[in-house]
Amino acid sequence: MNRRLTIPALACALLLVAACSNGAPDVDLRWDGQCDAVAIEGVDLDVDLERATVQSVTVRGDRNDVDAADLATLVIEGQENDVHAQSIGSAEVRGDRNEVDVDGRLGAVVVQGNDNEIEARELGTTDDSGDRNVIRTD
């Protein structure tokens, strides 16, 4: 049983999404507002920010799935997170087995971890200090 929560569309400086599925099936969250920064903290969350206007997203936790439009910055701290965006100015990935998929341009990426996969149509500068990471254009 999926639980879906739609957060009201309001303007904010920081939106913190913190939740845990506590062993239950995935928790789905959708937000359509405008916010400078969104912090997502939890396990097994499915967060839809595709209709939101967001500058910065930070994902902390494990096995989270995030969909976004255009982001200035992305930070991932955790394991097995999956982020899909239209474009990202810069991304920092700290952890293992994370995936970042960008339909357009990813301006810069720094990876500190192992077995991560980063794909973008257009890729700027890269800094990979881990092992077995794949950073490529698609």
Beta strands, then each sheet from edge to edge (+ up, - down):
strand 1: 3-7
strand 2: 11-20
strand 3: 27-31
strand 4: 34-43
strand 5: 45-49
strand 6: 53-62
strand 7: 65-68
strand 8: 70-79
strand 9: 82-85
strand 10: 87-94
strand 11: 99-112
strand 12: 117-128
strand 13: 134-137
sheet 1: 1+ 3+ 5+ 7+ 9+ 11+ 10+ 8+ 6+ 4+ 2+
sheet 2: 1+ 3+ 5+ 7+ 9+ 11+ 12+ 13+
end
